[in-house]
Structures are given as structure tokens and as C-alpha cells.
Amino acid sequence: MAIVPLPRRPLDPSASSAAASRDVPGETPCDAVRWWYENDLGWATVPGTPVHLITGLRFDVLDVPVEAGVAALRHLGPVPGPGSPVALCGGRMLLLVAAGSAEELPGLLQWLDWGGLDLDLTAVGTGGHMVAPTPPDGAGKRGGVRGEAGSQGAAEWLRPPEPECEVEPSLPSMSALGGGGGAPDLVRVVDTVATHCHRVRLRRASTGPSESQPLAFS
């Protein structure tokens, strides 16, 4: 049974106009971040500070070491495409994938002959959440209040979502396998990410942790 995303908060045009012309009393940077995610993107959040996004509704998340993620994105080239959001958080890369992908991951890894290996590759889906990255420049702003980087810790968008655009068509999914649509193929993404996770693990085991690589890709 499909999970219906939570509805966006109703917007009051008069209140929005008033907020745009003055500071909102008592509003914090986290309030501004939450407003951007819930109203500009229609993504559900978890109460509390810092802001966390609920997974399993609009998207799931592949969580991999940043070194493996950088190599995987270089190898994949245009897949995932520009509309498929990617975030960084504390030495990890978070790749947004289609809702339901977290449940598919164990079986996919077995089918791709990666089962039983410690890849440091996990997925977060229904019942989970991820820290909300700081909105890109110019976003997360109400009445002059910005969602500053410090309010969301180390989380930031490498490839941010686009407001007013549905995220689902851009996410890697099982339904894209063998199809001609614009969504990337989840099987290829998982296999590529797993390959680079394994390489990173072997390299670290033989030489120790390597220095962080620059994120030199678009």
C-alpha cells in the first residue's frame, strides 16, 4: 500500500507578505529551515532541533562513506541526474533514492553478490530520518531570518533539491530498470556504490584512513 506524503502546511498570503517585510518575532534559524522544507518542498520534518527530515515518505537515503560516494558519482557520470539530491554530513554522503529502496537494498546486495560483506553501506527508509542539510543560498529565509550552517551541524547539500519540483521522478528506483524514463536505475547505482565502498574498505585496511578528497565534480 502506497504511503501518501503528508500535506504541506496551508500558506496564509497575508501572513507571508507581513513576514517578508519584517523579522518574525521569536523565530530561530531552525524555524526558517523547517519552513523551507515543509512549505517550499513539501517534505515532512521531525519536531525538535536541529531539523530532521522523515524518510520513507518522499524518499529513502543511501548512506555511504564520502570517499566512496565521490568515486561512485564520478563513475556514474550523469546518473544520478542533476535533479537527484545528494548531501554531505560528517564524513558521510547521503544519496536520496526512491521511497521503498531501503527495503530492497539487502536483496539487491545479495543478488549483486555483495551479500555478507561489510561495505559500510546502509539505507534509511520507513520509520527513519536524516538531519536536514542547511538550505542552499537564498533559501530557508523568512523575514530576514536565515537558516545558518551552524543550526544544522555539518549537514549541507552537495546537490540540493529544487523547490516547486517533485523529487520522485529524479530518484534512482527499481521501476527505472530497463525503462526509458528519466529516473536512474537503482540497481546500477547500488552496484556502483557498493563497488567503491568495498575498494575504500580494502584500501583503508591496507594503508589506513586516507585524507579527504576534494569534491571535484558537478
Beta strands, then each sheet from edge to edge (+ up, - down):
strand 1: 45-46
strand 2: 52-54
strand 3: 60-65
strand 4: 86-89
strand 5: 92-97
strand 6: 122-124
strand 7: 129-131
strand 8: 141-142
strand 9: 145-146
strand 10: 156-159
sheet 1: 1+ 2- 7+
sheet 2: 6+ 3- 5+ 4- 10+
sheet 3: 8+ 9-
end
